[in-house]
């Protein structure tokens, strides 16, 4: 938006035969308006996309595997094992991070 709106505006001004100083001023005004709009709209998250689960269908998976519950569980367990430096076999799906894996500090 910050590039598209000023560019479209410049094309319209140029096609209308606007003088050079008008093109520069127009580009600045349109860029400024786009920056304000982007800043204000950038924090708005639609109600239907407020959880990680709701975003999952929109995330690109490199190996084209579908993000099933089992796939996500396996990835979380792999990442947990890697970050904690413990064998994957010692992590079970029903483990609690604090109570079972000792992540209280």
Phi and psi restraints in degrees (value plus and minus 20) as a CYANA .aco file:
   2 UNK   PHI     -90.0   -50.0
   2 UNK   PSI     -38.0     2.0
   3 UNK   PHI    -126.0   -86.0
   3 UNK   PSI     -57.9   -17.9
   4 UNK   PHI     -84.8   -44.8
   4 UNK   PSI     -66.1   -26.1
   5 UNK   PHI     -84.0   -44.0
   5 UNK   PSI     -69.7   -29.7
   6 UNK   PHI     -82.0   -42.0
   6 UNK   PSI     -58.5   -18.5
   7 UNK   PHI     -83.9   -43.9
   7 UNK   PSI     -66.0   -26.0
   8 UNK   PHI     -82.6   -42.6
   8 UNK   PSI     -60.8   -20.8
   9 UNK   PHI     -83.1   -43.1
   9 UNK   PSI     -61.3   -21.3
  10 UNK   PHI     -84.2   -44.2
  10 UNK   PSI     -59.7   -19.7
  11 UNK   PHI     -82.6   -42.6
  11 UNK   PSI     -63.4   -23.4
  12 UNK   PHI     -84.8   -44.8
  12 UNK   PSI     -65.1   -25.1
  13 UNK   PHI     -83.3   -43.3
  13 UNK   PSI     -61.5   -21.5
  14 UNK   PHI     -85.1   -45.1
  14 UNK   PSI     -63.6   -23.6
  15 UNK   PHI     -84.5   -44.5
  15 UNK   PSI     -49.2    -9.2
  16 UNK   PHI    -101.6   -61.6
  16 UNK   PSI     -24.5    15.5
  17 UNK   PHI      62.2   102.2
  17 UNK   PSI       7.9    47.9
  18 UNK   PHI     -87.8   -47.8
  18 UNK   PSI     125.7   165.7
  19 UNK   PHI     -88.2   -48.2
  19 UNK   PSI     144.1   184.1
  20 UNK   PHI     -75.6   -35.6
  20 UNK   PSI     -64.2   -24.2
  21 UNK   PHI     -85.4   -45.4
  21 UNK   PSI     -50.6   -10.6
  22 UNK   PHI     -89.2   -49.2
  22 UNK   PSI     -56.5   -16.5
  23 UNK   PHI     -83.2   -43.2
  23 UNK   PSI     -63.8   -23.8
  24 UNK   PHI     -85.7   -45.7
  24 UNK   PSI     -68.2   -28.2
  25 UNK   PHI     -83.7   -43.7
  25 UNK   PSI     -61.6   -21.6
  26 UNK   PHI     -83.4   -43.4
  26 UNK   PSI     -61.5   -21.5
  27 UNK   PHI     -81.6   -41.6
  27 UNK   PSI     -62.5   -22.5
  28 UNK   PHI     -84.9   -44.9
  28 UNK   PSI     -66.1   -26.1
  29 UNK   PHI     -83.3   -43.3
  29 UNK   PSI     -64.7   -24.7
  30 UNK   PHI     -87.0   -47.0
  30 UNK   PSI     -58.0   -18.0
  31 UNK   PHI     -83.4   -43.4
  31 UNK   PSI     -63.8   -23.8
  32 UNK   PHI     -82.5   -42.5
  32 UNK   PSI     -63.6   -23.6
  33 UNK   PHI     -83.5   -43.5
  33 UNK   PSI     -60.7   -20.7
  34 UNK   PHI     -86.8   -46.8
  34 UNK   PSI     -58.2   -18.2
  35 UNK   PHI     -83.6   -43.6
  35 UNK   PSI     -62.8   -22.8
  36 UNK   PHI     -85.2   -45.2
  36 UNK   PSI     -65.8   -25.8
  37 UNK   PHI     -82.2   -42.2
  37 UNK   PSI     -62.8   -22.8
  38 UNK   PHI     -84.6   -44.6
  38 UNK   PSI     -61.2   -21.2
  39 UNK   PHI     -83.1   -43.1
  39 UNK   PSI     -63.6   -23.6
  40 UNK   PHI     -94.2   -54.2
  40 UNK   PSI     -56.1   -16.1
  41 UNK   PHI    -105.8   -65.8
  41 UNK   PSI     -35.4     4.6
  42 UNK   PHI     -86.4   -46.4
  42 UNK   PSI     -42.4    -2.4
  43 UNK   PHI    -114.1   -74.1
  43 UNK   PSI     -23.5    16.5
  44 UNK   PHI    -105.2   -65.2
  44 UNK   PSI     100.3   140.3
  45 UNK   PHI    -133.4   -93.4
  45 UNK   PSI     103.8   143.8
  46 UNK   PHI     -78.1   -38.1
  46 UNK   PSI     125.9   165.9
  47 UNK   PHI     -74.2   -34.2
  47 UNK   PSI     -58.3   -18.3
  48 UNK   PHI     -98.4   -58.4
  48 UNK   PSI     -20.3    19.7
  49 UNK   PHI    -145.0  -105.0
  49 UNK   PSI      16.7    56.7
  50 UNK   PHI    -113.2   -73.2
  50 UNK   PSI     -22.1    17.9
  51 UNK   PHI    -142.3  -102.3
  51 UNK   PSI     140.3   180.3
  52 UNK   PHI     -82.7   -42.7
  52 UNK   PSI     -59.8   -19.8
  53 UNK   PHI     -80.4   -40.4
  53 UNK   PSI     -56.5   -16.5
  54 UNK   PHI     -89.8   -49.8
  54 UNK   PSI     -46.0    -6.0
  55 UNK   PHI    -104.5   -64.5
  55 UNK   PSI     -37.9     2.1
  56 UNK   PHI     -72.5   -32.5
  56 UNK   PSI     -61.9   -21.9
  57 UNK   PHI     -84.1   -44.1
  57 UNK   PSI     -38.4     1.6
  58 UNK   PHI    -116.3   -76.3
  58 UNK   PSI     -23.4    16.6
  59 UNK   PHI    -109.3   -69.3
  59 UNK   PSI     111.7   151.7
  60 UNK   PHI    -101.1   -61.1
  60 UNK   PSI     108.3   148.3
  61 UNK   PHI    -124.4   -84.4
  61 UNK   PSI     105.9   145.9
  62 UNK   PHI     -75.8   -35.8
  62 UNK   PSI     -62.0   -22.0
  63 UNK   PHI    -113.7   -73.7
  63 UNK   PSI      -6.6    33.4
  64 UNK   PHI      42.2    82.2
  64 UNK   PSI      -3.7    36.3
  65 UNK   PHI     -98.1   -58.1
  65 UNK   PSI     121.0   161.0
  66 UNK   PHI     -90.9   -50.9
  66 UNK   PSI     123.9   163.9
  67 UNK   PHI    -103.3   -63.3
  67 UNK   PSI      56.8    96.8
  68 UNK   PHI    -101.0   -61.0
  68 UNK   PSI     148.0   188.0
  69 UNK   PHI     -78.9   -38.9
  69 UNK   PSI     -62.3   -22.3
  70 UNK   PHI     -86.5   -46.5
  70 UNK   PSI     -59.7   -19.7
  71 UNK   PHI     -82.2   -42.2
  71 UNK   PSI     -67.0   -27.0
  72 UNK   PHI     -83.6   -43.6
  72 UNK   PSI     -62.6   -22.6
  73 UNK   PHI     -79.0   -39.0
  73 UNK   PSI     -65.5   -25.5
  74 UNK   PHI     -83.1   -43.1
  74 UNK   PSI     -61.6   -21.6
  75 UNK   PHI     -84.9   -44.9
  75 UNK   PSI     -62.5   -22.5
  76 UNK   PHI     -82.7   -42.7
  76 UNK   PSI     -61.5   -21.5
  77 UNK   PHI     -85.3   -45.3
  77 UNK   PSI     -60.9   -20.9
  78 UNK   PHI     -83.7   -43.7
  78 UNK   PSI     -65.1   -25.1
  79 UNK   PHI     -85.8   -45.8
  79 UNK   PSI     -60.8   -20.8
  80 UNK   PHI     -81.1   -41.1
  80 UNK   PSI     -66.0   -26.0
  81 UNK   PHI     -81.6   -41.6
  81 UNK   PSI     -62.8   -22.8
  82 UNK   PHI     -85.1   -45.1
  82 UNK   PSI     -66.0   -26.0
  83 UNK   PHI     -90.1   -50.1
  83 UNK   PSI     -52.7   -12.7
  84 UNK   PHI    -108.4   -68.4
  84 UNK   PSI     -34.4     5.6
  85 UNK   PHI      51.2    91.2
  85 UNK   PSI      12.7    52.7
  86 UNK   PHI    -139.5   -99.5
  86 UNK   PSI     134.9   174.9
  87 UNK   PHI     -83.0   -43.0
  87 UNK   PSI     122.7   162.7
  88 UNK   PHI     -78.9   -38.9
  88 UNK   PSI     -52.5   -12.5
  89 UNK   PHI     -84.2   -44.2
  89 UNK   PSI     -41.6    -1.6
  90 UNK   PHI    -106.3   -66.3
  90 UNK   PSI     -21.3    18.7
  91 UNK   PHI    -128.7   -88.7
  91 UNK   PSI     104.4   144.4
  92 UNK   PHI    -129.8   -89.8
  92 UNK   PSI     133.8   173.8
  93 UNK   PHI     -76.0   -36.0
  93 UNK   PSI     -50.2   -10.2
  94 UNK   PHI    -116.9   -76.9
  94 UNK   PSI      -9.6    30.4
  95 UNK   PHI     -87.2   -47.2
  95 UNK   PSI     124.6   164.6
  96 UNK   PHI    -119.9   -79.9
  96 UNK   PSI     114.2   154.2
  97 UNK   PHI     -77.2   -37.2
  97 UNK   PSI     -64.9   -24.9
  98 UNK   PHI    -102.7   -62.7
  98 UNK   PSI     -73.4   -33.4
  99 UNK   PHI     -86.8   -46.8
  99 UNK   PSI     -62.3   -22.3
 100 UNK   PHI    -119.8   -79.8
 100 UNK   PSI     -50.1   -10.1
 101 UNK   PHI    -127.0   -87.0
 101 UNK   PSI     -22.1    17.9
 102 UNK   PHI      51.3    91.3
 102 UNK   PSI      11.5    51.5
 103 UNK   PHI    -115.0   -75.0
 103 UNK   PSI      33.0    73.0
 104 UNK   PHI    -115.6   -75.6
 104 UNK   PSI     -25.4    14.6
